[in-house]
């Protein structure tokens, strides 16, 4: 009688959460470099009176995106990194995860706000792109962290 053992790679929960948090911080960088200057130039965005950037505001925004990224990293870990995607390069599950989370979280939120708030649709486009970059970064960072263990 032979005992067959299946060796499953050890995936660390904390590495996925940290990778997700790091992806969230990419969203912070994107926001400061692309989204905020883009919104500042749009006259239709001025109707929503963007607040002046303060240190507290910047830290709160970074904490929100980092926490969102960490939560997505946890979801990535719970979902076993889209383990059903086989025979694909390491980054494909990350891109799929990023697109799925963006489509399931950011798009309904921003789409609903654009439908309810007059003139918000162009601002929603800027924010949708910001969250697309954030979700893709989270997915790719988490997939890279997962791939290192395989």
C-alpha positions in Angstrom: 0.0 0.0 0.0 1.3 3.4 -0.9 0.3 6.6 0.6 -0.1 9.3 -1.9 0.3 12.8 -0.6 -0.6 15.9 -2.5 1.6 18.8 -1.7 -0.3 22.1 -1.8 1.7 25.2 -1.9 1.5 27.2 1.3 -0.1 30.5 0.7 0.3 33.1 3.4 -2.7 35.1 4.3 -0.6 38.0 5.4 1.3 38.2 2.1 -2.0 38.4 0.2 -3.3 41.1 2.5 0.0 43.0 2.2 0.0 42.7 -1.6 -3.6 44.0 -1.6 -2.7 46.9 0.6 0.2 47.7 -1.7 -2.1 47.7 -4.7 -4.4 50.0 -2.8 -1.5 52.4 -2.3 -0.9 52.3 -6.1 -4.5 53.7 -6.3 -3.4 56.5 -3.9 -0.5 57.3 -6.2 -2.7 57.3 -9.3 -5.2 59.6 -7.5 -2.6 62.2 -6.6 -0.8 62.1 -10.0 -3.7 61.6 -12.4 -7.2 61.8 -11.0 -7.0 64.9 -8.8 -5.2 67.0 -11.5 -7.7 65.7 -14.1 -10.7 66.6 -11.9 -9.2 70.0 -11.1 -9.2 70.9 -14.8 -12.8 69.8 -15.4 -15.4 72.5 -15.0 -18.2 69.9 -14.5 -16.3 68.5 -11.5 -16.2 71.9 -9.8 -20.0 71.5 -9.1 -19.0 68.9 -6.5 -16.6 71.4 -4.8 -13.5 69.3 -4.3 -12.0 69.9 -0.9 -8.6 71.4 -0.7 -5.9 68.8 -0.1 -4.8 68.7 3.5 -2.5 66.3 5.3 -5.5 64.7 7.1 -7.4 64.4 3.9 -4.5 62.8 2.1 -3.9 60.3 5.0 -7.7 59.5 5.2 -7.8 58.8 1.5 -4.7 56.7 1.6 -6.1 54.7 4.5 -9.4 54.1 2.6 -7.6 52.9 -0.5 -5.1 50.8 1.5 -7.9 49.2 3.6 -9.9 48.5 0.4 -6.8 46.9 -1.2 -6.2 44.8 2.0 -9.9 43.6 1.9 -9.5 42.7 -1.8 -6.3 40.8 -0.9 -8.2 38.9 1.6 -10.9 38.1 -1.0 -8.1 37.0 -3.3 -6.8 34.6 -0.7 -10.2 33.3 0.1 -10.9 32.7 -3.6 -7.7 30.6 -4.0 -6.4 33.0 -6.6 -8.9 31.9 -9.3 -7.4 28.4 -9.1 -9.6 27.2 -11.9 -7.6 29.3 -14.4 -5.0 26.8 -15.5 -2.3 26.8 -18.2 -2.1 30.6 -18.2 0.7 33.0 -17.4 0.9 34.1 -13.7 -0.6 37.5 -14.3 -3.8 36.4 -16.0 -5.6 35.4 -12.8 -4.5 38.8 -11.3 -5.9 40.7 -14.3 -9.1 38.6 -14.1 -9.4 39.2 -10.4 -8.9 42.9 -10.8 -11.4 43.2 -13.6 -14.0 41.1 -11.7 -13.6 43.1 -8.5 -13.8 46.4 -10.4 -16.9 45.3 -12.3 -18.5 44.0 -9.1 -17.7 46.8 -6.7 -16.6 50.1 -8.4 -18.8 50.0 -11.4 -22.1 49.5 -9.6 -21.2 52.2 -7.0 -20.1 54.8 -9.6 -22.7 53.9 -12.1 -25.5 54.3 -9.5 -24.1 57.6 -8.4 -23.9 58.8 -12.0 -27.5 57.9 -12.5 -28.6 59.7 -9.4 -26.5 62.8 -9.4 -26.9 65.2 -12.3 -23.6 66.0 -14.0 -21.7 63.3 -12.1 -21.1 61.0 -15.1 -17.8 62.6 -16.2 -16.5 62.6 -12.7 -17.6 59.0 -12.3 -15.5 58.2 -15.4 -12.3 59.6 -13.7 -13.1 57.7 -10.5 -13.9 54.5 -12.5 -10.5 54.6 -14.1 -8.8 55.3 -10.8 -10.5 52.2 -9.3 -9.7 50.1 -12.4 -6.0 50.9 -11.9 -6.3 50.1 -8.1 -8.2 46.8 -8.7 -5.7 45.7 -11.4 -2.8 46.6 -9.2 -4.2 44.6 -6.3 -4.9 41.6 -8.5 -1.4 41.7 -10.1 0.3 42.1 -6.7 -1.7 39.3 -5.1 -1.1 37.0 -8.1 2.6 37.7 -7.9 2.6 37.0 -4.1 0.6 33.8 -4.8 2.9 32.8 -7.7 6.0 33.0 -5.6 4.9 30.1 -3.5 4.1 27.8 -6.4 
